[in-house]
């Protein structure tokens, strides 16, 4: 079954901050299956846990697979929840296993990047798409005349604050 397509233009709407976490692996030596396979199979149990326990704070995720490199983009409610998960049993076990089985061996690489996104410091556009990325994590609304350009979408939060008497008006 394919995902529902939403015709037209939409933008993610979120008045809260959030965290973008990018994580992945790179297979440096294809023939060293005994090194990269344990890394590859460590992720599915953590993904299952995150989907099953929304209270952990992971809002949504997207996976991408290349010839050598995997990439996962996750959206989290908060930095605190992401860091708490990193210290949790499921992730800590996977990390310890990686260090034991791979360590500094150059057969497989891992990486992650973390971005803390404050309210009003992001924008998005989705045209004729299923819910994807940030819109899957926080929801989306149709583009209106007040949000029909990247500039307007980036300035919308500042405009809302200025209307309510807050700081940050343009």
N, C-alpha and C positions, 0 to 999 in steps of 0.2 A: 504494500500500500504506500502510495506516495504522499508526501506532506501537502497540506492544503495551501494553495497559492492564493495570495491576497492581491488582486489586481489593483493597480494604482500606486501612489507614492505614500509611504508611511515613515514615521520617525519614532525612535524610542523616546519614551517620556519617563523621566525619573527625577524626582526632586531631592533624592538622597545621593550621597557619595557611594562609591562601590570600588571594588578591586578587580583589576584584570591580571590574571595569572597565566603566563605562557610557559608550558613545560613540554619537554620532548626528549627524544633520543636520536643518536646518529650512529648507524652501523658503519664502523670504519674498516672492518675486516669481515667480509661476508663469510669466509670459511671458518671463522671462530664462533660457530653457532653455540657452542657450550658457554661462551661468554655473554653474547647478546640475547640469547633466548630467555634466560632467567629475568633479564631486565624487561623484555617485551611482555612476559606473562605476569609481571608484578602489578601492572597498571589495572587490568580488568577488575580485580577484587576491590580496589580503591574506588574505581568509577561506580561500581555497583553500590558500594557503601554510601557514596555521596548522593546518588539518585534515590536510595532507599531512606536516607536520613536527612531530609531538607533542613532540619534544625542545626545541622553542622555549619550551614551558611553558604554552601555552594549553590548559586542560583541556576546556573546552566553551563553547558560546555559544548564545544565543537571540536571534532577530530579531523586531522588531515594527514595523509600518508603519501610520502614521496618514495623515490627509489631507495634512498639511504636514510632519510630523515622523517621522523614522525613529529607532529606538532599538535598540541592540544591547547585551546584557548578556553580558560575558565573564567566565569564571572562570580565574584564572591560578594556577600553583603558587607563584610568588613575585614580590615587587616587583622583584627583580633581573632576572628573566626578562622581565617586562613592559617595564622600562626599556631593556633590551638590544634588545628587538624594536623599540621606538620609534626607536632609533638605527640600526637595520638598513636595508639597501638598499631593500627593498620599501616600507616605511613612509616612509622619508626621501624617496624619489622622489615618493610621493603628496603628502607635505607640501610639498615644493618646488613641485610643480605647482599645488597649491591656492594657495599664496602668489603664484605668477606669474599664474594665470588669474583668481583671485578677489580675493585681498588683502583690502582693507577695503571692497570693494563689498558693499552690504547686500542683494543678491539672494538669497544663501544664507548660512546660519549653520551653524557646527559647534560641538560641545561634547563634553567628556568629564569624567567624575568617576571618581576612584580611591579605593577603600576597602581598607585593610589589615585583615584579619580575623584575630584571634589565636585559637588553640585555646580552645574553651569559651565563645566570645563570639558564638555564633550558634545559631539553632535553626531547624528547618524541619518542615513537615508536608505530606504529599502524600496525598490521598484519592482512590482510583479514578483514578489518573493514569498516563500513560506516564512514563518517566524524563524529568525536566524540570529545568531550572535547576541548582541545586547538586547535586541527586541524580544528574543526568546526568553532572556533572563528577567527583564523588567516590564515587558509589554510594549505595545506601540499604539500610536494614534495616527489618523490620516493627516497628511500635510495640509495646512491651511494657508491662506495668504500671509498670516503672521509667522509661518515657519517654512516658507517656500524657497529658502536659500540657506546655505551653510552659515552665512553671516547671521541671519536672523535666528537660526536654531541655536547658535552659540551665544547670542545676546539675549535670548528669551529669559533665562534664569535671572540675569541682571535686571531686566525689565520688570519681572514679577517681584523681585525684591524692592525695587524702587516704588512700585505701586503700593506695596504694603508698608512703606515707611522705612525699609531697611536700607543699608548702605549698598553701594555698587551700581548706582544708576549710570547709564551711558552719558 
